[in-house]
Amino acid sequence: MERVKRHWFQIAIFFLLLIGGILRFWNYQDRWGFAFDQAHDVLVAREGIRQGKIPLLGPFASGANVVGGPQWYWAIMIFSLINPRWILTPWVCLTFLYVFFIYLMVIVGKELGGKKLGLIVGLIVAFSPLQVSQGVNLTNQSPMALVSALAILMAIKYLKTKKLSYAFLLGNFVALGISIHLQGIGLLFILVAVVILGWPHSFWKIMAIALGVVFQFLPWIIFDLNNNFYNLRGLWQYYRWEQYKIWVPNRWLTYTFSFWPDLWRKIVGGNYWLSLFQGISLLSVGFYHIFHKKMKKEFLLVFFSFILIFISLRYYRGERFESYYVFTHPFVFLLSGWLILNILNWKKIVGGIFLLSFIVGSLLQIKTHYQKGTNTLYPLVKEWEQVLKEKFSGEKFAVYDYEMNTKTQTAALSLVLDIDELIDDGGVKIGISREKLQIPSQAFYNKDGYYLTDISNIKEEGDKWAFFNPSEIWKGTEEWWKK
């Protein structure tokens, strides 16, 4: 019993990780996200390993004419090396990172307000509906919560110690977030808060932050210097013209009282009204602490950064997918945990009910996610693979897509065949398409509107059949600029 009392904090963390791990891996076979982006990114990583090449570029941005940094592909390459013959390896590795994220947020919370805050934050993270659903989705938005939390932790450490190492790591993680996905631009506000709250700074501290940023941007810098500043021109074009081609509801009332309460409840649990109440309470309690000088500068960093992020995102003109806001998760968790801690310090029963309501709300949302979680693509392409193996026994395959109409299915089939070592650029040419009129008499499979065709004798240079083997995916992602 004495040992339990002495290690209560570590034991509590263990149970948080256990609960969070169960929630994230529950019914995994039906829930893991498998679509075009996921299959494409794994194909790029696997082909990089096969060719012994390191990617210089990441995925194209969806809004701006910009390519991301390669760090996301580097991560998938490392994941894939663990077990190259199991298709789920990269997904499972990502999900384990989401379990580790619980521990990381406990540490960040502890740095901000002690062990009690750390455990409250960890409890909220463990039951977070969006953390559970995003943790099985292998896209470059998914690691943003982890990167954002690391940037916050380094900023807190730097404010406390003013060490050069933390300054350098802070610059690294902020730039890493931007490189992986452009939503990471919001992390620049952490640097703004650090500069203001940590003033004065020595020249070498500022240089350490700048060097950290430059270090992560080296692939971008090398690429832009060799390609007429492709990314810089793309960002400028988006800022000046491209962003205005997309219209979304942008009223402050809609943004503040509809979009954010809905997003908040999906991050921390609860319901719309509870999230709205929490937002109003946070502003009230937060500014009360600031006015009475009760808020530590380390927490002021989180509070101030989030307000700047909140205001800036109001002027974002793109579509508001939930995955584009993953980088805000650590801020929301820390602010929610801090509010709950303040309520607990005021009235334990009220605070306990408040915390319980978030957990119950989270479990209800997670239950819905489990019920809707169905991976239909993987069984489909595994069936296609079996058909190919039976019809062309002992052969390998090159896959093609007609007019890019079934690119999701074709990329998935290419990955499945690659995992099972059945892909070859000189193999039997298999075309995948949707419409019967596009299919010649060589079609040998027709089910649910999908057609598989042996196009070995009809494939011509420059026709409408797009090549989808890993080698071509690699060229289209990493070597297109060489043309």
N, C-alpha and C positions, 0 to 999 in steps of 0.2 A: 504493500500500500504506500509506503514511503517513497518507493521508486516511481510509482504512478504520479504522486503529487509533485515529485521533482521534474518529471518529464511530461507533464500534462499538456504543454503546448505542442510538443512533437506528436503526442498521441492524437490530439485533436486534429492536427494537420493530416496525419495518416488516415483518419476516418473521412475527412473531407475529400482526400484524393481517392479513397475507395468508393465513396458515394458518387463523386464526379466521374470516375472511370466507368462504373456500372451504367450510369445514365448515358454516357457517350458511346459505349460499345454495345448497348442493348439492341438486339435485333439488327446487328450490323450488316448482315448479308443482304437485307432488303433495303437498307437505308443509304449505303455509300453512294455518293453522287457520281454518276457516270454519264457524261455527255461529250459534246465535241471538244470543248476547251480542255477538259480533263484528259481525254484520250490524246489530244494533240500535244499537250505539254509533256506527258509521259513518253510519247514517241520521240520528241525532240531530245529528251534527257537520255533515253536508251540509245538513240543513234549517236549522240555525242560520246557515250561510253564505248560503243562499238568502233567508232572511228578514231577514238583516242583524242578527241577535240574538246576544247572548253568553249562553251557558248559565250559570245560577246554581247549578244542582244537578248532581250526578253520578249514577252508577248507585246503585240501592238495594243495601244490604248484604244478603248471603244469610242471615245469622244473626239480626242485630238489626233492629228496625224503624227503620232509620236510612238516610238518603241521604248519599252521599259528596259530596265537593267537586267542582267542575266542571273542575278542572285537566286531568283526563284527556280530557274532551271538547275542551278548548281545544287540547290537543296534536294530537288527530285532525283538528281543523279546520285547523290549520297544515299538517299532512301532506297533507290533501286538496287544499289550495290549490295544491300543487306541480303536480299533474296530475289535475284532477277527472274526466277521462274514462277513467282507467285504474283498474280496481277494486283492483289490487294496491298502489296508491301508499301507503296508510297502513301496510300490512303491511311493505313494503320499507323504509319510513322507520324503523319499529320495529326491524327487523333490523339496519339500519345503526347504530342506537343500541346494539345488543348488540355490534357490532364495536367501536364507540367505547368501550364498557364495558371491553374488554380494555386499551386504552390508559389509561383512568382508573385501573384497578386496578394497573397498572405504576407509575403516579405515586404512588398511595397506598402501595404497598409500598416504593417508594424513600424516601418521607417517613419511613416507619417504620424501615427498616433498610438503606438504601442501594440502589445499582443492582442488586446481585446479588439481593437479596430481591425487588425490583420485577420483575425478569425471571422469576424462579421463579414468582411469583404470576401474572404474565401468561401464562406457559406453561400453568399449570394451568387458568386461565380459558379460554384459547383452545381447549383440548380438553374442556372441561366438558360432559358429556352433557346436563344439564338446561339449560345455557345455550343449547346448540344447539337443543333441542326447544322451549324457552319463547320463544326469539327469533323464532319464526314464529307465535306465538299472540297475537293482538291483543285482549287483555283487560286490565282495569285492574290485574291483579296483575303484569303483565309489566314495567312500568317501575320496580318497587320495588327491584330490585337496583341500578339506576343511582342512584336517590334515596338509598338507604341508603349507598352508597359515597361520595356527595357529602357526606352528613351526617358520615360518619367522617372524611373529608378535612378538612372545616371544623373539626371537633373537634380534630384533630391540629394544624392550623394555629393554632387559638386557644390551645391549651396551650403551643405554642412561642413565640407572639408576644404573646398577650393583646390583640390588636387588636380594636377595636369592630366593624370590618367582618366579621371572621370570626365573632364572636359573633352578629351579626345574621343572617348567612348560615346559621349552624348552626341557629338557631331556625327559619328559613325551611324548610330541608330536612327537619327533623324533622316540622314541621307539615304540609309538603307530602306526606310519606309517609302520614301519618294521613288526610289529606284524600282522597288517591287511593284507598287501600284500608285498612281497619281493621287489617290486619296491621301497619301502620306504627306502631301504639301501642307496639310493642316498641322502637322507636327512642328512646322516652322514656328508656330506660336509658342511652343515650349522654349525655343531659343530666345524669342522676344521677352518672355517672362523671366527667364534666367538672367538675361542682360540687365533688366530693370531691377529685379529683386536682389540680385547678387552684386550690384554696383558698390564700389569700383572693382574693375577687373584689371589684372596686369596684362601687358601686351602678350606675354607667353600663354596666358590662359585663353585669350581670344584666338591666338594662332593655333592652339591645340584643338579648339572647336572647329576652326576653319579647315585644318588639316584632316580632321576626322571626316568632314563633309567631302572634301576633295578625294580622299582615299576611296570612299564608296562610289563616287561618281567617275572614277578612272575609266571604266568601260565605256560610259557615255561620252566622256571627253575624247577618248581615242576614236570612237566611232564618228563623232561629229567633226573632228579635225580632218578625217579622211573622207567625209561625205557632205562637204559644203554646208555644215552646221544644220543637218537635217532636223534634229530634235528641237533646236532653238527656233528654227523657222516654223516648225509645226506648232510649238507652243505660242509663238507670236500670232500666227494665223488663227489659232483657236481663240486667243484673247481678243483679237480685233474683229473677227468675222464669224468663225465657225460656231461659236457658242450661241449666236443669235438665231441660228437655223432651227434650234430646238426650243419648243415652248412647253413649260410646265407651270402649274399653278404656283405662284410665288408670293401671294399676299402674306404679309406678316401674320395676320390672324390665322390663316390656314396653316402656315408653317409652325407657328408657336402653339396653337391650341388643337391642332389635329395631327400633323405629321409627327412632331416630337413626342407627345404623350403616347401615341401608338408605338413608335419605335422604342421608347423607354420601357414600356411594359413588356416588350418582347426581349429586351436585354436583361432586365432584372426581375421580371415576373409581375404579378398583380393584374390590375385592369386599367382601363383608360382613366377613370376618376381617381384612382389611387396614384397613378403616375402624375396626373395634373396637380393633385394635392402635394405630391412630393416635390414637384418643380417649384411651386409657389413657396413651400416651406423652406426649400434650400436657399432660395433668394433671400427670404426674410431672415433666416437664422444666419446665413452667410454674411450678409451686410451688417447684421447686428454685431457679429464677432469682429468684423473689420472695423466698424465704427468705434467699438470699445477696445480695440487693439488686442483681442483675444485669439486671433488666428495667426498661427505660426507661418513664417514666410514659405516654408516647404509646402504647406497645404494651400497657401495663397497662390502658389505656383499652379497647382491643379485647378483651383477655382478660377483664376484669372485666365489661364490658357483655354479652359473650356468655354468661357464666355466669349472669347475672341473666335474660337472655332464655331460656336453656335451662330454668331453674327455673320461670319464669312460664308458659312454654308447656306445661309438664306439667299445669297446671291449666286449660288451655283445653279446653272441653267439646264443641266442634264437631267436624265431620268433618275429618280431617287430610289434605286434598288437598296434593299437592306444591307447587302454585302458591301456596298460602297461606304458604309459607315462603321465597318468593323474596327477601324482605328480609334473610334470614340469609346469603345467598350470600357477600357481601363478607367477613363475619366468618369463614366457613368457609375461604374462599380464603386470607385473610391468616394464619389460624392454621396451615393446612396448609403454606403456603409457609415460615413461620417455623420449623416443626418440621423440614422438609426441609433448610433452611439450617443448622440446628444439627447435623443428622446429617452433612451435607456437610463442615462444619467439623471434625467428629470423625473421620469416615472417608469420603473422597470416593467410594470404590467403593460402599460401603454406601448412601450418600446417592443416588448415581447410579442404583443398582438400584431403590431405593425410589421415586424420581421416575419412572423408566421404567415401573414396575409400574402407577402411576396412569395414565400415558398409554396403555398397552396396554389397561388396563381401560376407559378412556374410549372408545377406538376401537371396542372390542367392543360397548359399549352404544350408541354412535352408529350403528354398522352395523345393529343391531336396529331402532333408530328409523327409519332410512332404509327398511328393508324393510317396516315397518308403516305408513309414512307414505303414506296415500292420501286424497286430497280427493275424495270422491264427491258432495258436495252441490253444488259449483259446476257440474260437468257436467250434473247433474240439472236445475237451474233454468235453465241455458242452453238445454237441450232444450225446457223449457216456454216460454221466451221465443220460441224459433223457431216453436213451434206457434202461439203467440198472434199472431206477426207474419204467419204464413201464413193463418190463419183470419180475422183482423181487419186486413187490410192497410191501412196508413195511420192506424190508430187508436192511441189511448193508453189506459192502463188504471188502474183502481183495484182493489186486491187485498184480499181478505177471507179470513179463516180461520174454519172451522167449529168452535166451542167450544174454540178454542185448541189443538186436537189436532195441528195441523201447523205450529205457530208458527215453528219453526226454518226449515222450507222456505219458508213464506210471507214471513218477514222477508228471507230470502236472495233470493227472487224480487223483492221490492220494491226491494232494493238494486240488483240487476242491471238492472231496468227503469229505475231512477232514473239509473244510470250512462249508459245508452243513451238518455236523455231520452224514455222511453216511459211515464212515470208522470204521472197527472193525476187530481185528485180528482173531476173530472167525466167521466172516461173510462169505457170499458166495464167493468162490474163483474164481476170474475173471482173465483169462490170456489174455495178449495182445501180438500180434506177427505180423509179416509182411508176411511171406511166407505161402502159402496155404498148402504145403506139411507138414508143421509142425503142422497143426491143425487137431485134430480128429473130429469125426462127431458131437461133442457137440458144435461146433462153431455156434453162433446165430447171428453174425454180420459180414458183409463183405462189406467194402466200401473203395474205394481209396487205396486199398492194405493193409488195416488194418483189423485184425481179432480179435474179442472178443469171448472168449470161457469160458464156465462154466467148470472149471477143478476141481471142488470139489471132484469128484470120481476118478480122475486120477493123482492128485498131490501126488508125492512120495518124501520121504526124499532123498536129494542129487541129484534130477533130474535137468533138465536145466531151470526150472522155478524159477526165482529170485524174492524173496519177496520184495515188494516195499511199504509196509505200513509205516506210520511215525515211529512206534516203531522200525522197522528194519533199517530205514534210520538213526535214532538216534544211534542205536548200532553200525552201520557201520562207523559212523563219530566220536562218542564220547567214545565208549567202546570197540573198536576193539583191543586195546592194552592189555585189561584184559585177552584176550585169550592166 
